[in-house]
Amino acid sequence: MTKPPLTIHLAAPRGFCAGVDRAIKIVEMALEKWGAPVYVRHEIVHNKFVVDDLRAKGAVFVEELDECPVDRPVIFSAHGVPRAVPAEAARREMVYVDATCPLVSKVHIEAARHHENGLQLIMIGHAGHPETIGTMGQLPEGEVLLVETVEDVATVEVRDPDRLAFVTQTTLSVDDTADVVAALKARFPTIVGPHKEDICYATTNRQEAVKAMAPKADAMLVVGAPNSSNSRRLVEVGARAGCAYAQLVQRASDIDWRALQGIASLGITAGASAPELLVNEVIDAFRDRYDVTVELVETAKENVEFKVPRVLRVPA
């Protein structure tokens, strides 16, 4: 039987960012150095496949530090942790390695600097997300106020409207965040922003690739996890950019084939914590059903690499 033709528009950049790659390497190197088990506070990155693979190698994932024995190493996830967590680990004399993405650490440093200058912080972010919890936890209670939407800006109660600064979660929608920032500046004209955009290069690049790809595609799939903020934003960006159907899938087994009946073109991308292996799995699933032609939609090239902590490096 002849397979129907399908053009797959494959976004680039997609998939792993430098912060995710570094965090995974940190767990793997810790296992090599100290052996199993190595404990990890929270999922090291938001991807079930990655977490399950590391678990099989000897990583034990927990939500809180008190679930870790004091005689085994613990790693803090790429999303960052409140200051109280490493302080408690040090108090318990635990060996710990911080896998916080350096671009998240940059936001933490910004927040601390603004606080030292006597400014109250407003954070644009998603309530309950580990990165938001970690960033807000860098400063004392009440020093960081959270807003998610333009509507939140209208009701946020600040200590002094002339002594404010703002930071953002690194994985937000670029366009949505621009609207919230505009609302903050309109209400608080003297508010201080970051020297450089807090939304990370990888989030921005993946969203730009989706914007270029979406109008070409009848449907779009984002390979990523439901708890991955940057992956969910890619679905939203694709829908807004003109793609009639956008779906988040963790693996090929999640594809809703009935929803895709009759398509002639498909966009595929992957969130920053999704490995390329899963993208290839999805493409292979379409090759089984269609005569596939793959066209790359490339909007940027990435060559960013972050070093692993010195404690894990092998001396030359």
C-alpha positions in Angstrom: 0.0 0.0 0.0 1.4 3.5 -0.9 2.0 5.7 2.1 0.7 9.3 1.9 3.3 12.0 1.6 4.2 14.0 4.7 6.7 16.9 5.0 8.1 17.2 8.5 9.4 20.7 9.4 12.1 20.0 12.0 12.9 23.0 14.2 16.4 24.0 15.0 17.5 24.7 17.7 15.5 22.1 19.7 16.1 19.7 22.6 18.9 19.8 25.2 20.2 23.2 26.2 23.6 23.7 27.8 22.2 23.8 31.4 20.3 20.5 31.0 23.3 18.8 29.4 25.5 20.0 32.3 23.0 18.9 35.0 22.8 15.3 33.5 26.6 15.1 33.3 26.8 16.2 36.9 24.7 13.2 38.0 26.6 10.8 35.8 30.0 12.0 37.0 28.8 11.9 40.6 27.8 8.2 40.1 31.3 7.5 38.6 33.1 9.3 41.4 31.1 8.1 44.5 29.2 5.1 43.2 25.5 4.4 43.7 23.3 5.6 45.3 23.6 9.3 44.6 20.6 11.4 45.8 19.1 14.1 43.7 16.7 16.7 45.2 13.8 17.1 42.7 14.0 15.8 39.1 17.4 16.8 37.8 15.5 18.1 34.7 11.9 17.8 33.7 11.9 14.7 31.5 10.7 11.2 32.6 13.0 9.4 30.1 16.1 11.2 31.4 15.1 10.7 35.1 14.3 7.0 34.5 17.7 6.5 32.8 19.6 8.1 35.7 17.5 6.1 38.2 18.5 2.9 36.5 22.2 4.0 36.9 21.8 4.5 40.6 20.4 8.0 41.1 17.7 8.3 43.8 15.2 11.2 43.3 13.7 12.8 46.4 11.7 16.0 46.9 13.3 17.2 50.2 16.7 17.1 51.8 15.5 15.3 54.9 14.8 12.2 52.7 18.6 11.9 52.0 21.0 10.1 54.3 23.9 12.2 55.5 26.6 9.8 54.3 25.7 9.9 50.6 26.1 12.8 48.1 23.2 14.9 47.1 22.7 16.9 43.9 20.5 20.0 43.6 18.5 20.1 40.3 19.1 22.4 37.3 16.1 24.6 38.4 17.9 25.9 41.5 17.0 25.7 45.2 16.3 28.2 48.0 19.3 29.3 49.9 18.1 27.4 53.0 18.7 24.1 51.2 22.5 24.2 50.8 22.7 25.8 54.2 20.9 22.8 55.7 23.1 20.4 53.7 26.2 22.2 55.1 24.8 22.1 58.6 24.3 18.3 58.3 27.9 18.0 56.9 26.6 16.4 53.7 28.5 16.2 50.4 26.5 18.2 47.9 26.8 19.3 44.3 24.8 22.2 42.9 23.6 21.5 39.3 21.7 24.8 39.1 21.8 26.1 35.5 24.3 29.0 35.4 21.7 31.2 33.8 19.3 30.6 36.7 22.2 31.3 39.1 22.6 34.6 37.2 19.1 35.5 38.2 19.8 34.6 41.8 22.8 36.9 41.8 20.8 39.7 40.3 18.1 39.3 43.0 20.7 39.4 45.8 22.3 42.5 44.3 19.0 44.3 44.1 18.2 43.3 47.7 21.6 44.7 48.9 20.7 47.9 47.2 17.5 48.1 49.2 15.1 47.2 46.4 12.0 45.0 46.8 11.8 42.4 44.0 9.0 41.4 41.7 9.4 38.1 40.0 7.6 37.2 36.8 7.1 33.4 37.0 4.8 30.5 37.5 3.7 29.8 41.0 4.9 26.5 42.4 7.5 25.9 39.7 10.8 24.8 41.2 12.8 27.6 39.6 10.4 30.2 40.9 10.6 28.7 44.4 14.4 28.6 44.2 14.7 32.2 43.1 12.2 33.6 45.6 14.0 31.6 48.3 17.2 33.5 47.7 15.8 36.4 49.8 13.9 36.8 53.1 10.2 36.3 53.2 8.3 39.2 51.6 11.2 40.5 49.7 10.2 38.9 46.4 6.6 39.3 45.1 5.3 36.9 42.4 3.3 38.0 39.4 2.2 35.7 36.5 0.0 37.9 34.3 -0.7 41.5 33.3 -3.7 41.3 35.6 -1.5 40.4 38.6 0.6 43.6 38.0 -2.5 45.7 38.6 -3.1 44.3 42.1 0.4 43.6 43.5 1.0 45.4 46.7 4.5 46.8 47.1 6.4 48.4 50.0 7.6 51.5 48.0 6.7 51.9 44.3 10.0 53.9 43.8 12.3 51.1 45.2 11.6 48.1 43.0 13.4 45.8 40.6 12.1 42.8 38.6 13.5 39.4 37.5 11.9 36.6 35.5 11.9 32.9 35.4 14.2 31.7 32.6 11.7 29.5 30.7 8.7 31.9 30.1 7.0 32.9 26.9 9.0 35.7 25.5 5.9 37.5 24.2 3.8 37.1 27.3 6.7 38.2 29.5 7.1 41.4 27.3 3.5 42.3 28.1 4.0 41.8 31.8 7.2 43.8 31.8 5.4 46.6 29.9 2.6 46.6 32.5 5.2 46.7 35.4 7.0 49.7 33.8 3.7 51.5 33.2 2.6 51.1 36.8 6.1 51.5 38.3 8.1 53.8 36.0 11.3 53.7 38.1 11.4 49.8 38.4 14.8 48.4 37.6 15.1 45.5 35.1 17.9 43.0 34.5 21.1 44.2 32.6 20.5 41.3 30.2 17.2 39.4 29.5 16.5 36.8 32.2 14.7 34.5 29.8 17.5 32.2 28.7 19.0 31.9 25.2 17.7 28.4 24.7 14.1 29.3 25.6 14.2 32.3 23.2 15.9 30.3 20.4 13.4 27.4 20.6 10.4 29.8 20.6 11.8 31.7 17.5 12.3 28.4 15.6 8.7 27.4 16.4 7.4 30.8 15.2 9.2 30.3 11.9 8.0 26.7 11.6 4.4 26.9 12.7 2.9 28.7 9.7 4.3 26.0 7.4 2.7 23.1 9.3 -0.8 21.7 9.4 0.0 20.4 12.9 2.8 20.6 15.4 4.3 18.2 18.0 6.5 19.3 20.9 8.5 16.5 22.5 8.6 17.3 26.2 7.2 16.6 29.6 3.9 18.0 31.0 5.8 19.6 33.9 8.4 21.2 31.6 7.7 25.0 31.5 9.7 25.6 28.4 8.0 22.7 26.5 4.5 23.9 27.4 5.4 27.4 26.2 6.5 26.0 22.8 3.0 24.5 22.4 1.4 27.9 23.2 3.8 29.7 20.9 3.1 27.3 18.0 -0.6 27.8 18.3 -0.3 31.6 18.4 2.1 31.6 15.4 -0.6 30.0 13.2 -0.5 26.3 13.6 -4.0 24.9 13.8 -3.1 22.0 16.1 -0.3 21.8 18.6 0.3 18.8 20.9 2.8 18.0 23.7 4.0 14.4 23.6 6.5 12.7 25.9 7.1 9.8 23.5 5.8 8.5 20.1 3.3 6.4 22.1 1.5 9.6 23.1 0.7 10.7 19.6 -3.0 11.2 18.9 -3.1 9.8 15.4 -6.8 10.5 14.8 -6.2 14.2 15.4 -3.6 14.2 12.7 -5.6 12.5 10.0 -5.3 14.2 6.6 -2.3 16.4 7.4 0.3 17.0 4.7 2.8 18.9 6.8 4.0 18.5 10.4 6.2 20.6 12.6 8.3 18.9 15.2 10.4 20.5 18.0 11.5 19.5 21.5 11.8 21.2 24.8 15.1 22.0 26.4 15.1 18.8 28.6 14.0 16.3 25.9 16.8 14.1 24.4 17.2 13.9 20.6 16.6 10.1 20.8 12.9 10.8 21.6 12.7 13.2 18.6 14.0 10.5 16.3 11.5 8.0 17.9 8.7 10.3 16.9 10.0 10.8 13.4 10.4 7.0 13.0 6.7 6.6 14.0 5.7 8.9 11.2 8.0 7.1 8.7 6.0 3.9 9.5 2.8 5.5 8.3 3.9 8.2 5.8 6.4 8.8 3.0 8.3 11.4 5.0 10.5 14.2 3.8 12.3 16.1 6.5 13.0 19.8 6.1 15.1 21.7 8.7 13.8 25.1 9.9 16.9 26.6 11.4 16.8 30.1 13.0 19.9 30.0 15.2 23.1 28.0 15.9 24.0 27.2 19.5 27.5 26.5 20.8 27.0 27.3 24.5 28.7 24.9 27.0 28.8 25.2 30.7 31.6 23.6 32.8 30.8 21.1 35.5 31.7 21.9 39.1 35.4 21.5 40.0 34.7 18.8 42.6 33.7 16.4 39.8 36.5 17.2 37.4 39.3 14.7 37.0 42.7 16.4 37.5 44.7 16.7 34.3 
